[in-house]
Amino acid sequence: MPKVFITRQEKLNKKLTAWIYGEMQVNRVTQQQIADAIGIKQPSLNRKLKKGKYTFEDLTAIFQLLPPDANELLRLMGVKE
């Protein structure tokens, strides 16, 4: 069986996705609300979350609904562990 290596970017994307799901539960924000803020349909947002692929505009809209504090933002960017 071939070895699979997870890149640093993939790790950060998984960490970001886990944070988004957690903050959605804490703040009671639905996928539909985030999808509306981004300007896409909810199934498309679900695919983005599953793949962990976000654009700058996606993250801007998400962070407006689920604002991270400065330390959390640095952790999500991989600057501070």
Summary of the structure (lengths in Angstrom):
residues: 81
radius of gyration: 13.3
end to end distance: 32.0
largest distance: 43.1
contacts: 184
relative contact order: 0.17
helix: 69%
strand: 0%
